[in-house]
Structures are given as C-alpha cells and as structure tokens.
Amino acid sequence: METWDVATRLGDTTARINAACEAAGRDPSAVRLMLATKTQSADTLRSTYALGPTLFGENRVQEFVRKHEELADLSIEWHFIGHLQTNKVRDVLGRVQCIQSVDRPSLVDTLSKEAEQRDLNVDIMIEVNVSSEKSKHGVYPEDLVNLLNHVRQQPRLRVTGFMTIGANVEDHDVVRSGFRLLRELRDDALQRGLVTEAATELSMGMSGDLELAIAEGSTIVRVGTAIFGER
C-alpha cells in the first residue's frame, strides 16, 4: 500500500476516534491508537511510523522478532497482542513493553520464571474472553479472580490493565455489553485490591467496533484493517 493511502486511512481512523470520544464525552487524549501490524512488512511499518504512530501490536512471535530487529532504530512501543505459547516466552520477553494476552496460569508461571532469570519486571494485561466464545482465547470472566490471585504471587509481573476481542456478532448491543463487562471487571478488580492502581488500561475495540469500545471506556484501540486494508 502506498504511503499516501496509509496516511489517508490513518487520518480517517483518528477522526473516528475523536468523534467517538466526543460522543462519549471523553477526552480524545485518553484513547491511544495501536497499529495492529500482523502481516505488514517492516518497510510498510517504517513509512507508517514516519507519519506519527509509535504504538504497534504484533500477533505472531517469529514475525515480531524479525520486525523488531529490522526496526530497532525506531522508538516503537511494542505490545504483544496474540496468543503466546509458553515455549515462545523467551523470544518475546525483553523485546516488548507489554504483553496484552496473558490468559492462563501456565503462561503466568513461565513469564515469572523467565523474568526472574533475566532480572526483568514485566508489564502485562489480562486477556478476558468476555463473550465466552470457544473460538477465542482469554480467561473466562468467572475464572478471572483466580488468575489475578495467581498473578499477585509473581513479584516480577505488573498488571497494567485488561484486554478483550469483541463478540463476533452483528448486534451492536451484544458487542457493547462485552466491552462494558470488561470495564466492570477491571473496576471490580481495582476495588477489591486484586490489582494495583496502575491497572487502568482497557485494550478493546478494533477496526469494526472501536466506537462501541470507546463508548465503554477503551483506552487502547487496536486497528489494522482500517489503516492497512484487508490482509
């Protein structure tokens, strides 16, 4: 895709975010745009970075490691947003500023052990399957407290917020209710002291549903298709 085309789409997406914030009575500066960079080449990301975005999210470990090396001269804030296998943790740790897709005790244990060995502190988000769809990753809402209690025992891990993927349905009320649930789960975790006061992020909303997510308090929207086009 030509740089000018990406610039146009980036401008359109920013306008959507601003309009959604205005409709929700929120400050646009409270919502960050993350570029979902899966399948995009390092050259495309380099030219896109020159347009202003600095927050990038990757789904695939091997692809991410390659891009991280090729773009090492840029001040990119990398987040890992895909399903992370425990045997790939060592490839991701130390290269990202946050792992958004922590969803099970075995991953928590592996992250904690690797972080301890490397003397690292690791920012994570808890991925919640708010729609309880079997096709999606993420801890089920009813299991969230147990997972958070497990994370609390790992001094090297810091929960900065929660992440979800909206329900794959056309009914906007259903999609929005899922986003509302994630916000309520975050608020409950904060109130009960299951996470620290730093755990305020809500990473929810993508190209097709970012307005619904912003209406329910999203602080990070993960956008790929709306900027780079269909994969």
LINTAHU-V254032 format. One line per field, one symbol per residue. phi: phi as a letter, one per 40 degrees, with the letter a starting at -180 (. if undefined). burial: + if it has 24 or more other ideal C-beta (glycine too) atoms within 12 Angstrom, else -. Layout:
phi->???
burial->???
This chain:
phi->.cdcccccccccccccccccccccgbcdccbccbccbdgcccccccccdcchcbbbbbbbccccdccdccbccbccccbcbccbcccbdccccgbbcabcbcaadccdccccccccccfbbbcbbccbcccfcccbchccdcbcdccccccccbccbbcbibbabcdcbcccccccccccccccccccccccgcbccccbcbcahbdcbccccccbhdbbbbbbdcbcgcc
burial->+----+--++--++-+++-++--+------++++++++-+-+-++-+++-+-+-+++++++-+++-++--+----+++++++++-+-++-+++-++++++++++--++-+++-++----+-++++++++++-----+++++--+--++-+++-+-++++++++++++-------+++++++++-++--+----++---+-++++++++++++++++++++++++-+++---
